[in-house]
Amino acid sequence: MMKKILLASATASAMSFMPLAAHAYDGTVNITGALSGASCTIKVNDADNNGTVQLPSVGAASLASKGAVTGATNFTIALSNCTNAGKSVRAFFEAGPNVNGGDGTLYNRALTNAATNVAVQLLDMDGKALKAGDVSQRNGRPVDLVNNAASMVYGAQYYSLGAATAGSVSTSVTYSIDYL
């Protein structure tokens, strides 16, 4: 009986020195990047870099069914006095608290008398739906810098989530400039 206890004790002691999981070393992921020293003066719709886009007043009936859109309105992000900016640029609309991570539309954040079942959809420079916060934006065409300046025209429109009701619409989105 004593031999069995000693054997069990020795086995348990030896096992305590064994690793609980085995890990294989298969490779390395190297990550590189660059911080740009680029700078430009930025204006949105001829204002400062925090511009406003005023969508037109439309009837709620035009947004009666999910996916309906109306009120497309262009806005311009203009860059000037660019230094060390590369050859071309494009805007990237960031993810954030106002962005629906599923479809990239912008939530209506109106504080009073808010319209319901409506979001704002951004449009790329070709007038196609753009998913804010999604890396697919980086597949869009850039704009060449000419004489250290560029002008990018994007759009915004109402987007129905269902039968919209009348009321206010207000939202915002953060953007950054990709220097290419």
C-alpha positions in Angstrom: 0.0 0.0 0.0 2.9 2.3 0.9 4.4 1.8 -2.6 1.1 2.8 -4.3 1.0 6.1 -2.2 4.6 6.9 -3.0 4.1 6.2 -6.7 1.0 8.3 -6.8 2.7 11.1 -4.9 5.8 11.0 -7.2 3.6 11.0 -10.3 1.6 14.0 -9.1 4.8 15.8 -8.2 6.4 15.2 -11.6 3.2 16.4 -13.4 3.3 19.7 -11.6 6.5 20.6 -13.6 4.8 19.9 -17.0 3.3 22.8 -18.9 -0.4 22.9 -19.0 -0.6 23.7 -22.7 1.9 23.3 -25.5 2.5 26.2 -27.9 4.1 25.9 -31.2 6.1 28.7 -32.7 4.8 29.1 -36.2 5.9 32.5 -37.3 6.0 36.3 -36.7 3.7 39.1 -37.8 5.7 42.2 -38.5 3.8 45.5 -38.4 5.0 48.6 -40.1 3.6 52.0 -40.7 4.4 55.7 -41.2 3.4 58.9 -39.5 2.9 61.7 -42.0 4.3 65.1 -41.5 1.7 66.3 -44.0 -0.5 69.2 -43.2 -3.1 71.1 -45.2 -5.6 73.9 -44.5 -9.0 72.1 -44.5 -12.4 73.6 -45.2 -15.8 72.0 -45.4 -18.3 73.9 -47.6 -16.1 77.0 -47.5 -16.2 77.1 -43.6 -13.5 75.7 -41.3 -12.7 72.0 -40.9 -15.9 71.4 -39.0 -18.5 72.3 -41.6 -22.2 71.8 -41.7 -24.3 70.1 -44.4 -27.9 71.3 -44.6 -30.1 68.6 -46.0 -33.3 69.8 -47.6 -36.7 69.5 -45.9 -38.5 66.6 -47.4 -41.9 64.9 -46.7 -41.8 61.9 -44.4 -43.9 60.0 -46.9 -40.9 59.8 -49.3 -39.2 57.6 -46.7 -42.1 55.2 -46.2 -40.2 52.0 -46.8 -36.9 50.6 -45.5 -34.0 51.5 -47.7 -35.7 54.5 -49.4 -33.4 57.5 -49.9 -34.0 61.2 -50.7 -32.6 64.6 -50.2 -29.0 63.9 -51.6 -26.9 66.9 -50.9 -23.3 67.4 -51.9 -20.6 68.8 -49.6 -17.0 69.7 -50.4 -13.9 69.0 -48.4 -11.3 71.4 -49.8 -7.6 71.2 -49.0 -5.1 74.0 -49.6 -1.6 75.0 -48.6 -0.6 71.3 -48.4 3.0 70.5 -47.4 4.6 67.1 -47.4 1.3 65.6 -48.4 2.2 63.2 -51.1 0.5 63.0 -54.5 -3.1 62.4 -53.7 -5.7 62.5 -50.9 -9.0 61.1 -49.8 -11.3 61.5 -46.8 -12.0 58.6 -44.4 -15.2 58.8 -42.4 -14.4 57.3 -39.0 -16.4 54.9 -36.9 -17.9 56.5 -33.8 -20.9 56.8 -31.5 -23.1 58.1 -34.3 -22.2 55.4 -36.8 -24.2 52.2 -37.2 -21.5 49.5 -37.4 -23.7 47.3 -39.6 -24.5 49.5 -42.5 -22.3 52.6 -41.9 -25.3 55.0 -41.8 -25.4 57.8 -39.2 -27.9 57.6 -36.4 -30.3 60.5 -36.0 -29.3 62.2 -32.8 -31.8 65.1 -32.8 -32.5 66.1 -29.2 -36.0 67.6 -29.7 -38.8 66.6 -31.9 -36.7 63.9 -33.6 -37.9 62.1 -36.7 -38.0 58.4 -36.3 -37.0 55.5 -38.6 -34.5 57.7 -40.4 -30.7 57.8 -40.6 -28.2 59.7 -42.8 -26.3 57.9 -45.4 -23.0 59.2 -46.8 -22.1 59.1 -50.5 -18.7 58.7 -52.0 -17.3 60.9 -54.7 -19.1 58.8 -57.3 -22.5 59.2 -55.6 -22.5 55.7 -54.3 -23.4 54.7 -50.7 -20.4 54.9 -48.4 -20.1 52.9 -45.1 -18.7 55.2 -42.5 -16.2 53.4 -40.3 -15.5 50.7 -42.9 -12.2 50.1 -44.5 -13.9 49.6 -47.9 -13.8 53.4 -48.2 -10.1 53.1 -48.8 -10.9 51.3 -52.1 -12.4 54.6 -53.4 -10.6 56.8 -55.8 -8.3 59.4 -54.4 -8.0 63.0 -55.7 -4.7 64.3 -57.0 -3.1 67.3 -55.3 -2.5 70.0 -57.8 -0.6 73.1 -56.7 -0.7 71.8 -53.1 -4.6 71.7 -53.2 -7.4 69.3 -53.8 -11.2 69.4 -53.6 -13.3 66.3 -52.7 -17.1 66.3 -53.2 -19.0 63.8 -51.1 -22.7 63.6 -50.3 -25.3 62.9 -47.6 -28.9 61.9 -47.8 -31.8 60.7 -45.7 -32.0 56.9 -45.4 -35.2 55.2 -44.3 -35.1 52.5 -41.6 -38.8 51.9 -42.0 -41.8 54.2 -42.2 -40.3 57.5 -41.2 -42.1 60.0 -39.1 -41.8 63.8 -39.3 -39.3 65.6 -37.1 -35.8 66.9 -36.8 -32.7 65.1 -38.1 -29.2 65.9 -36.7 -26.0 63.8 -36.7 -22.3 64.2 -37.2 -19.3 62.1 -38.2 -15.6 62.5 -37.7 -13.3 62.3 -40.8 -9.6 62.1 -41.4 -7.5 62.7 -44.5 -5.5 59.9 -46.1 -2.4 61.3 -47.6 -1.3 58.9 -50.4 
